[in-house]
């Protein structure tokens, strides 16, 4: 059985780490592939893998290298230093291990493992989770990756005008045994939720400001914010102060990072994600919310419109139009029947397109093509021996 090494370099738990961990679990369940995941060190990514039963290794410790986690990823110099250390660790690891494929989910991992694997002829699959191009990084990774996986068709814009050797579009998968709708009808205020890392590009402040506007209009709303605060509490404090200025202190709740995201989603009526233009790829919280039967209100950025069908499973607005965002939220808050129709359509779409089984099957096909290509190249070389 071929072994796939799934490598992560993020120190914080985010969508790319969760996607990779769930994929590793699904691949193991298929019986076709053996997987081993590696994270930098002890911390939330490694804990998450172990929580869902995925075989995972703390890379730096295993290779005897000192490492201090930095969930916020640091400045440019810190990222360069991290990539150099990660390359050293990857090269050491591959001296005693020879996986059939290395699958990476972020640029730092792709650089480090791609360079380390090149010397041993191990193919690299790079799954792109960011929309914005990184010129020199992209130039190098196009040459290191045997196959590039885009998580949405729109993300291919990162390489506009550039010919790629081999690539696929494969949507992130959702574990539908965990993300399913709540049962029964919930009474009381309309619960508006934002579940993501508290970073400026995702604009959690829009959720608070819009809820404040609707509350002052007399609508019965609450807003719940969940996610990591990589600023050490500064961003959470800023949002709390914003809620106070908006006059919704009693209607605002920040509950921090959560391991029970499906339960949190099932406590909501609407999920919002007002991200900035070109600052997303295919945010998995959107399809997770759809699986839980929630209408999604989001900005029409990156791959979001490939998940949320405007006027069918939720509402989309232009990324720079806050007034349109407020108006769309007002529409959903005022119309419970509309929320239920959108939610039912969202569940159906999620089950049809975004299941973990479909994701793993598509990735497996990529692996088969990559290993077949490698076998053909080795056979061609052996004919000259």
HELIX and SHEET records of a PDB file:
HELIX    1   1 UNK A   15  UNK A   30  1                                  16    
HELIX    2   2 UNK A   44  UNK A   51  1                                   8    
HELIX    3   3 UNK A   59  UNK A   62  1                                   4    
HELIX    4   4 UNK A   76  UNK A   96  1                                  21    
HELIX    5   5 UNK A  107  UNK A  118  1                                  12    
HELIX    6   6 UNK A  135  UNK A  144  1                                  10    
HELIX    7   7 UNK A  153  UNK A  159  5                                   7    
HELIX    8   8 UNK A  200  UNK A  202  5                                   3    
HELIX    9   9 UNK A  204  UNK A  216  1                                  13    
HELIX   10  10 UNK A  234  UNK A  245  1                                  12    
HELIX   11  11 UNK A  249  UNK A  251  5                                   3    
HELIX   12  12 UNK A  261  UNK A  266  1                                   6    
HELIX   13  13 UNK A  284  UNK A  291  1                                   8    
HELIX   14  14 UNK A  304  UNK A  307  1                                   4    
HELIX   15  15 UNK A  322  UNK A  334  1                                  13    
HELIX   16  16 UNK A  336  UNK A  353  1                                  18    
HELIX   17  17 UNK A  356  UNK A  382  1                                  27    
SHEET    1   A 7 UNK A  56  UNK A  58  0                                        
SHEET    2   A 7 UNK A  33  UNK A  39  1                                        
SHEET    3   A 7 UNK A   2  UNK A   7  1                                        
SHEET    4   A 7 UNK A 101  UNK A 104  1                                        
SHEET    5   A 7 UNK A 123  UNK A 128  1                                        
SHEET    6   A 7 UNK A 147  UNK A 150  1                                        
SHEET    7   A 7 UNK A 167  UNK A 169  1                                        
SHEET    1   B 6 UNK A 252  UNK A 254  0                                        
SHEET    2   B 6 UNK A 221  UNK A 226  1                                        
SHEET    3   B 6 UNK A 190  UNK A 195  1                                        
SHEET    4   B 6 UNK A 270  UNK A 273  1                                        
SHEET    5   B 6 UNK A 295  UNK A 299  1                                        
SHEET    6   B 6 UNK A 314  UNK A 317  1                                        
END                                                                             
